[in-house]
Amino acid sequence: MKESIKDQDKVNQKYSLEFSGNGWEYFKILIVNWLLTVITFGIYYAWARAKKLRYIYSNTNLNKERFHFTGNGLELFLGLIKVIGLYIVFIIIFQVISLYYPLIGVLFFYCVIVAIVPYSIHASLRYKMSRTSYRGIRFGYRGILGNLSKKWFLGVLLTIITFGIYSSWLLMKIRRYTHRNIRFGDINFSNDAKGGEYFVINLLGYIF
């Protein structure tokens, strides 16, 4: 009987999510970040992003308990270096192919752009969740890149066939997959967003 009462208490527990940040403080962080990024010719960008994320997380409260982001600029900078390296390789290959086969070069360009999206989503979530904690417990992302890529490529194909209409369903399908693979300790998250509802919202936004 005691166990059932405890379980019921958990179900009935109310959760309050608040953001206690100050607009002026955040503005000062953005200005300093921008100046240092310009002065260092973009090198400071990774540290600026880490500083911004730490401020947002530390001012987000769930039941008066703050979230924490433990990532740092060096980690983001090393990740950025890898991205820049891959980008340079991509541009070189694209230029070589386009020099001899322009049409194939264009197809190669768009195929790579489409293919890199699921990898970016997957890598970004793995990093952010591994560096996010609440009450000393870390979050985690256990999605599989192959499964995410299948959903993405099929969705892109349907979006092309439907002249962009399916994009709302694609975005919600990706969000449902990623959110349902986020964990907090032994707790799993869920997302029931529907593509049709998102499509209507966007449609009304375009009309009005």
C-alpha positions in Angstrom: 0.0 0.0 0.0 2.8 2.4 0.9 4.5 1.7 -2.5 1.3 2.5 -4.4 0.9 5.8 -2.5 4.5 6.8 -3.3 3.9 6.0 -6.9 0.8 8.1 -7.0 2.6 11.0 -5.3 5.2 10.9 -8.1 2.4 11.0 -10.7 0.7 13.9 -9.0 3.9 15.8 -8.4 4.0 19.3 -10.1 7.0 20.5 -12.0 7.8 24.2 -12.5 10.2 25.1 -15.3 11.5 28.7 -15.1 14.2 30.9 -16.7 15.6 33.4 -14.3 18.1 35.0 -16.7 18.3 38.8 -17.2 18.1 40.3 -20.6 20.7 43.0 -19.9 23.2 40.4 -18.5 22.7 38.2 -21.5 23.2 41.2 -23.8 26.5 42.0 -22.2 27.7 38.4 -22.7 26.7 38.5 -26.4 28.5 41.8 -26.9 31.7 40.7 -25.2 31.5 37.4 -27.1 31.1 39.2 -30.4 34.0 41.6 -29.8 36.4 38.8 -28.7 35.3 36.7 -31.7 36.0 39.6 -34.1 39.3 40.5 -32.4 40.5 36.8 -32.6 39.3 36.4 -36.2 36.7 33.9 -35.2 38.9 31.7 -32.9 37.0 32.7 -29.8 33.7 31.6 -31.3 33.9 28.2 -29.5 34.5 29.8 -26.1 31.8 32.3 -26.8 29.3 29.5 -27.5 30.3 27.6 -24.3 29.9 30.7 -22.2 26.4 31.4 -23.7 25.3 27.9 -23.1 26.5 27.9 -19.5 24.6 31.1 -18.8 21.3 29.8 -20.3 21.6 26.4 -18.5 22.6 27.9 -15.2 19.5 30.2 -15.3 17.1 27.5 -16.3 15.4 26.1 -13.2 13.2 23.0 -12.6 11.5 23.1 -9.2 14.1 25.7 -8.1 17.0 23.4 -9.1 19.4 24.7 -11.8 20.7 22.8 -14.8 24.4 22.7 -15.5 26.4 22.7 -18.7 30.0 21.5 -18.1 31.2 21.8 -21.7 34.1 24.1 -22.4 35.5 26.2 -25.2 38.4 23.9 -25.9 36.2 20.9 -26.6 34.0 23.0 -28.9 37.1 24.4 -30.6 38.5 21.0 -31.4 35.1 19.9 -32.8 35.1 23.1 -34.9 38.6 22.3 -36.2 37.4 18.9 -37.4 34.4 20.5 -39.1 36.6 23.0 -40.9 39.0 20.2 -42.0 36.1 18.2 -43.4 34.7 21.3 -45.1 38.1 22.0 -46.8 38.3 18.4 -48.1 34.7 18.7 -49.3 35.4 21.9 -51.2 38.5 20.5 -52.8 36.7 17.3 -54.0 33.8 19.4 -55.2 36.1 21.7 -57.2 37.9 18.8 -58.8 34.7 17.0 -59.8 33.1 20.3 -61.1 36.1 21.0 -63.2 35.5 17.9 -65.4 31.9 17.0 -64.7 29.9 20.1 -63.7 26.5 18.3 -63.4 28.0 15.5 -61.2 29.7 18.2 -59.1 26.4 19.9 -58.4 24.7 16.6 -57.5 27.7 15.7 -55.2 27.4 19.1 -53.5 23.7 18.7 -52.6 24.1 15.0 -51.7 26.8 15.9 -49.2 24.8 18.8 -47.7 21.8 16.5 -47.2 23.9 13.7 -45.8 25.7 15.8 -43.2 22.5 17.0 -41.5 21.7 13.8 -39.5 25.4 13.4 -38.5 25.4 17.0 -37.2 22.2 16.5 -35.2 23.4 13.2 -33.8 26.9 14.5 -32.9 25.5 17.8 -31.4 23.0 16.0 -29.2 25.5 13.4 -28.0 27.9 16.2 -26.9 25.3 18.5 -25.3 23.5 15.8 -23.4 26.8 14.3 -22.1 27.7 17.8 -20.8 24.2 18.6 -19.3 23.3 17.7 -15.7 20.6 18.3 -13.2 20.9 17.6 -9.5 24.3 15.9 -10.2 22.8 13.5 -12.7 23.9 13.6 -16.3 21.7 13.5 -19.3 22.5 11.2 -22.2 21.5 10.6 -25.9 21.4 7.0 -27.1 20.0 7.4 -30.6 21.6 5.5 -33.4 23.0 7.4 -36.3 21.9 4.8 -38.8 18.3 4.9 -37.7 18.3 8.7 -37.7 19.8 8.8 -41.2 17.2 6.4 -42.6 14.4 8.6 -41.3 16.1 11.7 -42.6 16.8 10.4 -46.1 13.4 8.9 -46.6 11.9 12.2 -45.3 14.0 14.3 -47.7 12.9 12.1 -50.6 9.2 12.5 -49.7 9.8 16.3 -49.2 11.2 16.5 -52.8 8.3 14.4 -54.2 5.7 16.5 -52.4 7.4 19.8 -53.4 8.2 20.7 -49.8 4.9 19.8 -48.2 6.2 16.8 -46.3 8.9 18.9 -44.6 6.6 19.5 -41.5 6.2 15.8 -41.0 9.9 15.2 -41.5 10.9 17.7 -38.8 8.4 16.3 -36.3 9.6 12.8 -37.0 13.2 13.7 -36.4 12.2 15.5 -33.2 10.2 12.5 -31.9 13.1 10.2 -32.6 15.8 12.4 -30.9 13.6 13.4 -27.9 12.6 9.8 -27.2 16.3 8.8 -27.1 17.2 11.4 -24.5 17.6 10.0 -21.0 18.1 11.4 -17.6 19.3 8.7 -15.3 16.7 6.0 -15.7 14.1 8.4 -17.0 13.2 8.5 -20.8 11.7 11.4 -22.5 8.9 11.5 -25.1 7.5 13.7 -27.8 4.1 13.4 -29.4 4.4 16.3 -31.9 2.5 15.7 -35.1 3.5 16.8 -38.6 -0.1 17.8 -39.5 -0.4 20.2 -36.6 3.0 21.7 -37.4 2.1 22.1 -41.0 -1.1 24.0 -40.1 0.8 26.3 -37.8 3.3 27.1 -40.6 0.6 27.5 -43.2 -1.3 30.0 -41.0 2.0 31.8 -40.4 2.6 32.2 -44.1 -0.9 33.4 -44.8 -1.1 35.9 -42.0 
